[in-house]
C-alpha cells in the first residue's frame, strides 16, 4: 500500500483521522495554513525559492474548547503523530488575526516564541472558490477563534 500523500484531499483525510484518534471533535474547527516569518519578511520573501523550499511549512491549526493543536501537514500517512503540538489557551498570549497582503495572518506568542501562520481564506489564489480550510477559518472567525480573540 502506498502511504504517500499526493493530494490535499488525502492530506485532509489523514489529518481528520489523526484528530479522531486523539478524540478531538471535528466541527469546522481546523484549517490548513502556511507557517512563516513575521509579516514584513513574509511579504518580502514569499516568492523566494529558498523561502518556499526551506522555511515555509504547512500546518493544520485545530481549535478545541481549551487548546490549540498544531499538526504539521504530512507527506505520508505514517508521519503525522510525531508532529503534533498541543497548546493550552491559557498559555497563548497576544493572539491576533489580521488581513495582510491578501492573506490573513494568525499571530501569537507561546512561551518565548512568536508564531505566524498565513491563510488565503478568501480564495484570492483559487480558481475553484473557497475550500474547506477557508470555510472553517471564517467559521472560527465568527466564534472569535474559540475565545482567543477575546483574551
C-alpha positions as a LaTeX table, in Angstrom:
\begin{tabular}{lrrr}
\hline
Residue & $x$ (\AA) & $y$ (\AA) & $z$ (\AA) \\
\hline
Unk1 & 0.00 & 0.00 & 0.00 \\
Unk2 & 1.27 & 3.45 & $-0.94$ \\
Unk3 & 1.38 & 5.71 & 2.13 \\
Unk4 & 2.46 & 8.80 & 0.17 \\
Unk5 & 0.02 & 11.69 & 0.20 \\
Unk6 & $-0.46$ & 13.15 & $-3.27$ \\
Unk7 & $-3.47$ & 15.46 & $-2.92$ \\
Unk8 & $-4.88$ & 17.97 & $-0.45$ \\
Unk9 & $-7.90$ & 15.70 & $-0.06$ \\
Unk10 & $-5.68$ & 12.80 & 1.05 \\
Unk11 & $-3.81$ & 15.14 & 3.39 \\
Unk12 & $-7.04$ & 16.42 & 4.93 \\
Unk13 & $-8.41$ & 12.87 & 5.34 \\
Unk14 & $-5.19$ & 11.89 & 7.12 \\
Unk15 & $-5.47$ & 14.88 & 9.47 \\
Unk16 & $-9.12$ & 14.09 & 10.20 \\
Unk17 & $-8.19$ & 10.51 & 11.10 \\
Unk18 & $-5.41$ & 11.70 & 13.41 \\
Unk19 & $-7.77$ & 14.14 & 15.13 \\
Unk20 & $-10.34$ & 11.37 & 15.59 \\
Unk21 & $-7.63$ & 9.10 & 17.04 \\
Unk22 & $-6.86$ & 11.89 & 19.53 \\
Unk23 & $-10.58$ & 12.08 & 20.48 \\
Unk24 & $-10.88$ & 15.58 & 19.05 \\
Unk25 & $-14.30$ & 16.53 & 17.75 \\
Unk26 & $-14.21$ & 17.89 & 14.21 \\
Unk27 & $-16.67$ & 20.75 & 13.86 \\
Unk28 & $-15.42$ & 23.35 & 11.37 \\
Unk29 & $-12.61$ & 23.93 & 13.88 \\
Unk30 & $-9.47$ & 23.35 & 11.80 \\
Unk31 & $-7.79$ & 24.84 & 8.78 \\
Unk32 & $-4.59$ & 24.48 & 6.77 \\
Unk33 & $-2.18$ & 27.42 & 6.87 \\
Unk34 & 1.41 & 28.11 & 5.99 \\
Unk35 & 3.76 & 28.72 & 8.88 \\
Unk36 & 6.07 & 31.58 & 8.09 \\
Unk37 & 8.06 & 34.51 & 9.34 \\
Unk38 & 6.87 & 37.89 & 10.60 \\
Unk39 & 4.60 & 39.71 & 8.12 \\
Unk40 & 7.11 & 42.23 & 6.68 \\
Unk41 & 9.60 & 39.45 & 5.94 \\
Unk42 & 6.85 & 37.14 & 4.68 \\
Unk43 & 5.85 & 39.68 & 2.05 \\
Unk44 & 9.47 & 40.27 & 1.10 \\
Unk45 & 10.47 & 36.60 & 0.78 \\
Unk46 & 7.22 & 34.84 & $-0.10$ \\
Unk47 & 8.23 & 34.31 & $-3.73$ \\
Unk48 & 11.82 & 33.27 & $-2.98$ \\
Unk49 & 12.64 & 29.65 & $-3.81$ \\
Unk50 & 14.66 & 29.36 & $-0.59$ \\
Unk51 & 11.68 & 30.55 & 1.44 \\
Unk52 & 9.26 & 28.30 & $-0.41$ \\
Unk53 & 11.51 & 25.27 & $-0.18$ \\
Unk54 & 13.08 & 25.50 & 3.24 \\
Unk55 & 11.31 & 27.96 & 5.53 \\
Unk56 & 7.62 & 27.80 & 4.68 \\
Unk57 & 5.83 & 24.74 & 6.03 \\
Unk58 & 2.14 & 23.90 & 6.12 \\
Unk59 & 0.28 & 23.15 & 9.34 \\
Unk60 & $-3.25$ & 22.33 & 10.36 \\
Unk61 & $-4.46$ & 24.55 & 13.20 \\
Unk62 & $-7.22$ & 22.91 & 15.23 \\
Unk63 & $-9.12$ & 24.85 & 17.88 \\
Unk64 & $-10.78$ & 22.81 & 20.64 \\
Unk65 & $-12.63$ & 24.09 & 23.70 \\
Unk66 & $-9.39$ & 24.61 & 25.64 \\
Unk67 & $-6.38$ & 24.18 & 23.36 \\
Unk68 & $-4.83$ & 24.94 & 20.01 \\
Unk69 & $-3.39$ & 21.90 & 18.28 \\
Unk70 & $-0.74$ & 22.36 & 15.60 \\
Unk71 & $-0.20$ & 19.44 & 13.25 \\
Unk72 & 2.49 & 19.62 & 10.60 \\
Unk73 & 1.00 & 18.77 & 7.22 \\
Unk74 & 2.09 & 15.23 & 6.47 \\
Unk75 & 3.77 & 13.96 & 3.34 \\
Unk76 & 2.85 & 10.39 & 4.20 \\
Unk77 & 0.11 & 8.74 & 6.24 \\
Unk78 & 2.55 & 7.44 & 8.83 \\
Unk79 & 4.39 & 10.71 & 9.51 \\
Unk80 & 1.77 & 12.64 & 11.47 \\
Unk81 & 1.57 & 11.71 & 15.13 \\
Unk82 & 5.12 & 12.77 & 15.97 \\
Unk83 & 4.46 & 16.26 & 14.54 \\
Unk84 & 1.73 & 17.42 & 16.93 \\
Unk85 & 1.96 & 20.35 & 19.34 \\
Unk86 & $-0.80$ & 20.98 & 21.89 \\
Unk87 & $-1.00$ & 24.45 & 23.41 \\
Unk88 & $-3.46$ & 25.32 & 26.17 \\
Unk89 & $-5.28$ & 28.59 & 25.55 \\
Unk90 & $-4.15$ & 29.91 & 28.92 \\
Unk91 & $-0.53$ & 29.66 & 27.69 \\
Unk92 & $-1.16$ & 31.67 & 24.50 \\
Unk93 & $-0.52$ & 35.41 & 24.55 \\
Unk94 & $-1.18$ & 38.21 & 22.06 \\
Unk95 & $-3.38$ & 36.16 & 19.72 \\
Unk96 & $-4.33$ & 38.28 & 16.71 \\
Unk97 & $-5.80$ & 37.75 & 13.26 \\
Unk98 & $-5.25$ & 40.43 & 10.63 \\
Unk99 & $-5.59$ & 40.54 & 6.88 \\
Unk100 & $-2.20$ & 41.43 & 5.41 \\
Unk101 & $-1.15$ & 41.34 & 1.77 \\
Unk102 & $-4.19$ & 39.36 & 0.55 \\
Unk103 & $-3.69$ & 36.65 & 3.19 \\
Unk104 & $-4.79$ & 36.56 & 6.80 \\
Unk105 & $-2.00$ & 36.45 & 9.38 \\
Unk106 & $-2.66$ & 34.48 & 12.57 \\
Unk107 & $-0.08$ & 35.55 & 15.12 \\
Unk108 & 0.50 & 34.59 & 18.74 \\
Unk109 & 3.12 & 34.06 & 21.42 \\
Unk110 & 3.67 & 30.78 & 23.19 \\
Unk111 & 6.48 & 30.51 & 25.67 \\
Unk112 & 9.12 & 32.88 & 24.41 \\
Unk113 & 8.41 & 32.19 & 20.74 \\
Unk114 & 6.34 & 34.08 & 18.16 \\
Unk115 & 4.21 & 32.08 & 15.72 \\
Unk116 & 2.97 & 33.33 & 12.35 \\
Unk117 & 0.55 & 31.45 & 10.13 \\
Unk118 & $-0.94$ & 32.64 & 6.83 \\
Unk119 & $-4.10$ & 31.63 & 5.00 \\
Unk120 & $-5.79$ & 32.92 & 1.86 \\
Unk121 & $-9.28$ & 32.45 & 3.27 \\
Unk122 & $-10.99$ & 34.50 & 0.56 \\
Unk123 & $-9.98$ & 32.39 & $-2.43$ \\
Unk124 & $-7.73$ & 35.08 & $-3.94$ \\
Unk125 & $-5.34$ & 32.40 & $-5.24$ \\
Unk126 & $-8.01$ & 29.84 & $-6.10$ \\
Unk127 & $-9.75$ & 29.04 & $-9.35$ \\
Unk128 & $-12.38$ & 26.89 & $-7.64$ \\
Unk129 & $-13.59$ & 29.18 & $-4.87$ \\
Unk130 & $-13.41$ & 28.59 & $-1.15$ \\
Unk131 & $-12.10$ & 25.28 & 0.13 \\
Unk132 & $-12.72$ & 23.52 & 3.45 \\
Unk133 & $-9.93$ & 25.42 & 5.21 \\
Unk134 & $-11.30$ & 28.76 & 4.03 \\
Unk135 & $-14.82$ & 27.92 & 5.19 \\
Unk136 & $-13.57$ & 26.63 & 8.54 \\
Unk137 & $-11.38$ & 29.72 & 9.03 \\
Unk138 & $-14.39$ & 32.00 & 8.62 \\
Unk139 & $-16.45$ & 29.80 & 10.94 \\
Unk140 & $-13.73$ & 30.11 & 13.60 \\
Unk141 & $-13.51$ & 33.84 & 12.95 \\
Unk142 & $-17.25$ & 34.14 & 13.74 \\
Unk143 & $-16.56$ & 32.27 & 17.01 \\
Unk144 & $-13.59$ & 34.53 & 17.87 \\
Unk145 & $-11.29$ & 31.54 & 17.43 \\
Unk146 & $-12.88$ & 29.78 & 20.40 \\
Unk147 & $-12.42$ & 32.86 & 22.59 \\
Unk148 & $-8.74$ & 33.51 & 21.84 \\
Unk149 & $-9.51$ & 36.87 & 20.21 \\
Unk150 & $-11.28$ & 38.00 & 23.39 \\
Unk151 & $-8.41$ & 37.01 & 25.65 \\
\hline
\end{tabular}
